[in-house]
Amino acid sequence: MTEEIAIQVNNVSKIYKLYDKPIDRVNESLNFIKSKKYHREFFAVNDVSFDIKKGETVGIIGKNGSGKSTLLKMITGVLTPSSGNIQINGKISALLELGAGFNPEYSGRQNIYLNASMMGLTKEEIENKVPSIIEFADIGPHIDQPVKTYSSGMFVRLAFAVAINVDPEILIVDEALAVGDDLFQKKCFSRIDAFKKSGKTVLFVSHSGNLIVELCDKAILMNDGEKLIMGPSNTVVNLYQKLLFTPKDKLNNVKEQIEKINHFGIDNNKSHTSDKKSDFEEHRGIYHLKEGLLDEQEEYFDEGLIPSNPILYENKGARIFDYKILNYKGENINVLRFGKKYVLSYKVHFYEKCQNVRFGMIIKTKTGIEISGAETAKPGNGLSSIDVNNILTIEFEFTPKLAAGVYFLRCGVVGIEDDTEIFLDRQVDAIAFRMLEHKKSLMNSLVDFDITSSIYKL
Ligand SMILES: Nc1ncnc2c1ncn2[C@@H]1O[C@H](COP(=O)(O)OP(=O)(O)OP(=O)(O)O)[C@@H](O)[C@H]1O
């Protein structure tokens, strides 16, 4: 392995033996019937290979059970591969499952000593680091209580504080951080960012595509124990989202598409953060962003992008149907381009007479954050009366300026019954849509506020 590589994974597999009945395990250990196989083999990780260079931040993304944690555990040495090998170049600090490496009977402070000494720090080094670890964890007097009394949030605070403060060269973080509150997560991500900027290596598992795009140069997409692709995080996260919303019978199409990309190759060095070529040109002392850097992708309808489990509510006097997003040509699409105008259209059948009716829409992230929405009128100012058996079409024109990723649209219709406004019908997560990557945008978070920047020469 060359000096520039931090982690090298060579044809690694992890096979578990699965037994249909507990007794089969006993029979096998007793070698009851010699020729008989009492187990099935299950590949939690199947022949995975990749290199991570020093200074790279790499995300691992994939559905539940795709083998992400098993892979991380093998890299950190918690699990041994069934075949293949892993080479590590540098001191690893890992934040894996909550509780791993902690003694529940010890206090938080004692666990700092335990963990840091397991990381190879001397007593003196640990003494020097304890104040900053305690300050970062920020769990007050609980630091001297046994960790078995900790909430999962307190636990992750302490674990992350230790992991990041023991001067590792490689930081490995599993989904664990998700249990911290928002403020703590923000604090962790800025520490990870600083760690990354200091040229160290980060390996990061998350289900959040946005987080992976934000934090990582590259990403690995795992599926059923296999590495489907490794490439620039944006590309990989787009493919992951495609995979996630593709029905089982169409999965092979997506896999073929990924194989094609693998075959024709993604230039791994051309990720957004490591591209050394400047996007600027200087003209009379002002640095301008070069025009037309990359072409934009076309919008389209992705059959696989259908919300899998929409929550159904009972309707009362009205029913929403035929909801869709239309482009300016009136075509039904669900993969949208940044900054283009679209129409959310839905129909409402009123099967009872309804009073003071208003219609609405909301766009949400996968985690349920409401990003934007609108109503046709303020409360009390809706359509005064709609007769039975009327069908209305409602259209909301909108211009999404959002980061690449999947979003959900909710539509609703409300009316007044006995002086109270009630939902006549609502379709929660009625439509899932994906925003294409806006290659010319320099936006670094979820929503574009049309921020512009200037750089002047003094
Ligand atoms: N000890 C074990 N015995 C048998 N099967 C196991 C064992 N540990 C993990 N598996 C299986 O291996 C597969 C991969 O598990 P793993 O925890 O690595 O997935 P993951 O991608 O991290 O999932 P998640 O996103 O849900 O955390 C799963 O199907 C899991 O059930």
The ligand as a Gaussian input file, in Angstrom:
#p B3LYP/6-31G(d) Opt

LIG

0 1
 N      -24.265000     -11.046000      13.661000
 C      -25.008000     -11.128000      12.562000
 N      -25.564000     -12.309000      12.190000
 C      -26.304000     -12.410000      11.064000
 N      -26.585000     -11.387000      10.249000
 C      -26.071000     -10.179000      10.576000
 C      -25.262000      -9.981000      11.740000
 N      -24.886000      -8.686000      11.804000
 C      -25.444000      -8.080000      10.714000
 N      -26.141000      -8.979000       9.986000
 C      -26.878000      -8.727000       8.755000
 O      -25.978000      -8.154000       7.821000
 C      -26.654000      -7.215000       7.014000
 C      -25.872000      -5.916000       7.020000
 O      -25.999000      -5.320000       8.301000
 P      -25.420000      -3.881000       8.626000
 O      -25.741000      -3.592000      10.058000
 O      -24.002000      -3.830000       8.210000
 O      -26.280000      -2.973000       7.654000
 P      -26.352000      -1.376000       7.591000
 O      -26.224000      -1.017000       6.158000
 O      -25.398000      -0.762000       8.542000
 O      -27.843000      -1.162000       8.059000
 P      -28.531000       0.113000       8.833000
 O      -28.622000       1.214000       7.832000
 O      -29.886000      -0.463000       9.161000
 O      -27.709000       0.425000      10.032000
 C      -28.068000      -7.105000       7.526000
 O      -28.924000      -7.906000       6.718000
 C      -27.976000      -7.694000       8.929000
 O      -29.192000      -8.311000       9.295000

